[in-house]
């Protein structure tokens, strides 16, 4: 096979058009965005015999241009309402500036910051498929003088190929980032699910059930039930402001601190104070966590608790077929450095009674008209399902919320923790 002929002056291979064809073939390859941008910059410099080039990508969400790759310059971000690059993209026209310092649109600050002088400039809008603005290509300082008409024509041809390649690379990168984010969220969601008990531990004479449904893959709600010595159970329901990764980390941290405190046999009051102090250190000022920390004493048939910011706490009195509602006992976790704790509250549970701790995602679930599900409907669902124990009450709550929402989007995490004292003579196997 003969060796390829070297490019001869005046031959097609030596012409700028050949450079355009060459980069077009390269840009058709499945390469990443940074590589595409570097190739666009390199070929723009070669085709126009220029000193430097930059590609500014368009951020539609902020109407800004930003330089992800700039040969010889740091990253820059600016509004398309100003400057030569902004004008080129807004008007979708090539701007050829033979003397930059005599053009009032030229921003001299970039030159000052980079110690570089831009004498002449060719700015080309990059418009992708579907007439979508992709960015701007700027070619700086043509050797031997200003850019001419031929340079503009070459830039017009080159911009179409470059825009298509950049747009494709951006779409591929966005898809890959979304796929990675989905994988990360799946992992985070699995970790969060594992922090909540798969099977809630039970204690003689009682039935305990927890359930949580996040509004997104991860949620800001959590519950926990842990067996203590002396016929007691620790109960937790936590609700961090918002939903998603940040709140999920916050509420998972509260659950972890609870578990550690229980291992150290910390009293309930001290436990809440220490968790609040840690939350204050770790969370930003606008974040907080509402929570219910309770201890069920099966021998005394009593739940002692603190409820920082968590309300209402519902107590269904079976013998009276009536509810009693309890407010939060103090401020949410993360609001005050030293949480104000009064004497712990307690609820006595008679046979058939139910303690229901429920996050506001249930009470505040809105239908299409914007009206909330509310506390009354929640109580009616508990009453309706009471004969079938905790599973029946939870099923009734979920069914009634779903029917009320009638397809409206779930905007907040929903969590339910139910404790029911069994009726006298009721078998432990019944539920």
N, C-alpha and C positions, 0 to 999 in steps of 0.2 A: 504493500500500500504506500502510495507516495505521501510525502510530508505536506501538510497544509501550506498553501502559499502565504507568505507574509503579506501583511497589509501594505499595499503600494499607495503612495500619494496619488490622490485623484480617483482611486478605486472605490467601489461601493463599500467595501469593508472598512475603509478609512473615513467614511462620511459620517456625520452626526446621525443621519437616518438609520445607518446600520447599528449605531449604539442604541437607538430607540428600539429597533427590532430585537436586539440582543437582550435588553432588559425586559422586554415584553415576554420573551420566552422564559427568562428567569422568574419573573413575577407570576407565571402560571403554575410554578411548582408549589407544593403544599409546605410553605415555610411560615415561621412565626412572625408576629408583628414587628418585633425589633429588627429582625433580619430584613424584612420588607422595607422598613423605613431607612435602614442603612444603605440598601441597594438603590433606593430612590434618590437618596442624597448623593451617592457616589456617581450614579449615571447622570444626574442633573449637572454636577460639576464637570463631568467629562464632556457631555454634549454641548454645553455652553462655554466651555473653556473658562470656568469660573473658579474663584478662590475658595468659596464656601457655599453651603446650602443648608437649609433647615426645613423640617416638616412640622407644621403646627396642626395638631388634631383638634377637631371640633367637639366640644362638650355641650350637647343640646340642652342638658338640664340646667346649666348655668349660663348658656350663650357665651361661652368663653373659648378661646383658642389656647392650647398649651403645647409646649415642646417636650415630647417624650424623648426624642433623639435629636440632638442638634450638634453638628460638627463644629467643634471648637467653642461651644457656648453651654452655659448651664441651663437648666429647665426654666422656662418662662411661662406665665399664665396671664391672660389679659382679655378684656371684653371685646367682642366683635364690633362694638359701637364706636371703637376708636382705632386710629392707626391705619396704615396702608394695608396690612393683612386683613383687618376687619372690613375695610372698604371693598377689597377684592372679593371676599366671600359674600358679603351682603349684596353687592351688585353683580356678582358672578362674572367678573371680567378681569382680564390680565392687566396688571398695572406695571408699566415700565417707567422707572424713575432714573433718568441719566445722572442727576446730581442730588443725592439724598439730602444734603445739608441745606439745600435751597427749597426743599419741599416741606411745608409746614406740617404735613401729616406724619413726617418721619419722627420716630421717638429716639432721641439721642441718648436716653438713659441706658439703653442696652449696650451701646458702644462704650459708654463711660464705665459700666460695670465690668466689661470684658476687655477693656483696653484695646479695642479693635475699631478701626474706622471703616465705615461702610460708604464707599464712594458712589456706586451705582447698584441698582436693585431691580430684580424681575420677580414679581409676585403673581402666582398662578393659583386660582381656586381649584380645589379638588372636589368634584361633584360625582358621587357614586350612582349606582343603579337605583332607579326609582326617583331620580332627581334629589337624592339625599345629600346634603353637605357633609363632606368627610373631613376636610381640613384645607390647609393652604401650604403650597410649596414656595419657598423663597430662595432665589439664587442670588448670591452676593459677589460683587466685584469681578466683572468680566475682564479678563486680561487683555490689555490693548485698547480698552475704551468701553463706552456704554453698550448695553444690549441693543441689538437692532431688530428690524422687522423679521428677519429669518429666525432669530432667537425666539420671538413671540410665536411664530408659526410652529417651531419645533416644540415649544413649551405647551402649546395647545394640543398637539398630538400626544406628547408624553403624559400630560395631565390625565387624559382619559384612561390610559393604561394604569397609571399609578393609582388613581382614585379607586378603580375596580379592585386592584390588588390589596390596597390598604383596607378598603371596606370589607373584603373577604377575610383578611387576616384578623380584623377587629371582631367580626362576627364569630370566627372560630375561637378566638381567645375568650370572648364573652361566654360562649357555650362551654368551653373547658373550665372556666372559672365557676360557672353555675353548677357544673357537674361536680367539681371539687367541693363547692359549698354544700351541695346536697349530700355528698358523702360525709362531710364533716358534721353536718346537722344530724344525719342518721346516727353517727357515732355518739354525738352528744345526747341525742334523744334516748338511745339505748342505755347510756351511762345513767341518765336521770331516772329512767324506769327502774333500773337495778337498785337505785337508792331507796325506792319505795317497796314495801314488803309484797312479795308475790302472794303469800298467804299470811293474813293477819293473825298473830297469835291470839288464842282465846283463853278465857279464864272462867272457872266454874261459876255458873249462875248468870253468865252474861253472854251477849252476842255482840261482836264488834266487826264493823265492815268499813273499808275505805275505798274510794274511787276517785280518779282524776282524769280529766280530758283537757289537754292543752289546746289553745286556739291556734298554735303553730306547731312545728315539729318538736320544739322544746317549749316549756312553759314556766311561768313564775310561781306556780303553786306546787305544794308538796304536802304529803302527810306521812306520819310514821306512828307505829305502835310498838312498844318495847316492853318485854316482861321484866318486872322488878321483883325483888324479894318480898316476902310477907304477903303474898296474895294481892299484889298491886300491878297496875299497868300504867306506863307512861304514854301519853297521847300528845300528838303534835299535828297541827294544821298551820302551814305557813303560806303567805301570799305576798310576794314581792311586787312592787309597782311595775306595771307593764307586763309584757310577755316576750318570749324569745330567749336568745342566748344569755344576755346580761342578767335579767331577772332569774333565769334558771340557775345560773351560777350562785346568785345571792341566796336563793331559798335552799339550794343544796348545801351551801355553807352553813346555814342555820341548822339544818338537819344533822350535819356532821358534828357541829359543836354540841348539839343536844346529846348525841350518842356518846361523845367524849365525856361530857359532864356527868351523864348517867354512870359511866364506868368509874368515875371518880367519886360517885355517891354524893354529888352536890345537892344540897337542899333546893327546893323549887325556886325560892326567892333568889338565892345566890345564882342559880343557873340562869335565870332571866337577866339578872344584872350583868353577868359576865358575857352572855351572848350579845346583849345590847352594846356593851363597850366595844366588843370586837367588830360588830356591824358598823358602829360609828367610825372606826378607824378605816374600814375597808370600802365603804360605799361612798359615792359622791353625794354632795349635799342634797340633790334633788331626788335621791333614791331612798326608799325605806321599805320595811317589811312589817306587815301585820301578822300576828300569830296567836295561836291558842296553845298554851302549855298546860297540860292537865295530868293529874295522877288519879286513876281510878283505884279506890280501895274496896275490893270486893267483900271484905269482911264487914266494913262499916257502911257499905252501899252508898258511897259518897264519892263525888269527883271534886277534888280541890284544884283550883286553876288560877292562872293569870292569863289575861287576854289583851296583850298590847295592841291596841288598834283594831282588834278583831271583833266584829259585831254584825248582826245580832247572834247571840248564842241561844239556841232554842231548846226548851225543856218541855217535852210532851208528857203531861200527867194523865196516864191511862185511865185511872179511876174516875177522873173528872172529864175526860175527853176534852182537855183544854191545854193551851200552850202558855208558857211563861217565857218572856224574852228578856235577855240580859245584855247590857251594853258592854263595851270595851272597858277594861279595868284601868288602863293607862294609855299613854301615847304609844304609837308604833315604834318598833325598833329602828334606831338610826336617826331619831329626831333630836333627842336630848342626850348629852354626855352621861348624865346620871339620871336613870329612869326613875320615875316616882312610883314606887310600889306601896300600895296600901296592904292591909292584911289580905291574904289570899282569899278569893271567893270560893264558895262550895255549893254544890247542888246535890241534894239527897234524892236518890232514885228508889222509888217504890216499885213493887212488882209490875212489870209491863211498861214502866216509864222509859222514855227515850231521850238521850242527849244528842242533839244534832249540831255539829259545827260545820258550816258551809261557807265557801268563799263567795265573794261578791259577784263572781262570774255567773252564778246561778240566779241570785236575786236581781241582778242588773241586766240580764239577757233581754235584749230589745226585739220586738217584732218589727214588721215593716213600717208601722206607724210611729216607731220611736218610743213606745210605751214599754216599761220594764215588767218582767215576770213578777217580781215583788215577793215580799215575805208572806203575805196571805196565801198566795197560790202554793208557795213552798210548804207551808203548814198543811194545807189541804191535801197535798200529795203524800205527806208523811202519814196523815190520818187515814188516807185511802189505802195505803199499803201496809198499815200497821199489823193487820191480822196475819200477814205473810212474813213477818219478821223483817230484819234488816234488808235482805235481798228484795223483798216486796216493796219496802219503802224507797229504796234506791231506784228500783225499776219505775215506780210511780213518778218520782222526781224527774227522771230522765225522759219518760214518755210525755209528761205534762209540759216540760220545757220545750221539747221538740214540737209538740202540737201547737203550743203558743207561738213559738218562733215562726212556724209555717214557712221554713226555708230561708229565713233571715240568717245572715252570716254570723257565726260565733266570733265575737270581738274580744273575748276575755276567757282566761282559763277557768275551768269549773272543777271544783274539788268538794267532796262530801266525806265526812267522817261521822259514822253513826255508832252509838253505844246504847244497847237496849238491855235492861234487866229482864231476865226471863220471869214469866209468871210462875206463881207457886205451883209446884207439881209438874211443870213443863220439862220434858226430856231434853237433855243436852243435844241430842241428835236432831231435834226438830229445829227448823229455821224458816 
